[in-house]
Amino acid sequence: MSLTAYVLHTLGIIVLGIEELPGAVLQDLLGSIATVTVFATLWSRHVRRGLCEWLLGTVTRPAGLVR
């Protein structure tokens, strides 16, 4: 779930335009942390793996067949 949380955090920064500010505002930082934490908690209660982890595992599964 950590890769998914990192990607969501990065996308949130881009969408909100926070990277254009000289420094992150404390409220933005705390809001981002709270949002990702709540999302990760709810997701992990219903799904075994994060979305990015599942996608990466699916894409690299054929590599396990190579000998």
N, C-alpha and C positions, 0 to 999 in steps of 0.2 A: 504494500500500500504506500510505501514511502516514495516510490518513483511517481505514482499517480498524484500524490499530494504535492510533490515538487513541481510537476508539470502544471497542475491547477494553480499553484501559487504564482508561477511564472506567467501563465496566461492571464491571471487576474491583474498582475502588475501592468501588463501590456494593454489590456482592455480598459483599465481605469486610468491609464496614462500617468501612473505614479512615477515611472522612470524619468519623466521630464522635470520633476521637481528637484530642487537642489538637495533635499534630504527628505527621507520618508517621515511623514507625520505620524506621531505615536498612535493616533486613532486608526489610521490606515493599517499600520502594522498589527495592532491588536485585533482589528476587524478581520484581517486576512488570516491571522492565526486561528481565531475563533471559528471562522467559516470553514477552513480546511479541516480543523479538528472535528467539528460537528459532522461534516460530510464523510470524513474517513471513519468515524465511529458508526454512523448509520449504515454506510456501505458495507463495512466489515461484519456487521450483524446479519446481513442478508446474503452476502456474496463472499466466497472464500478468498479471492484474490482481487487486487486492484485492477482497474481496466488496463492501464499501461503494462502491468506485470503479466496479465493474461495475454495481451496482444504480443508482447515480446516473447513469451513462452511459445505461443502458437507459431510465430514467424520462425523461431529458431529450432523448433521440434525436428524438422528434417535433418538438421546437422547431427542429431544423435544417431541417425541411421548410417552415417558415413563411417567406414572402417578403414 
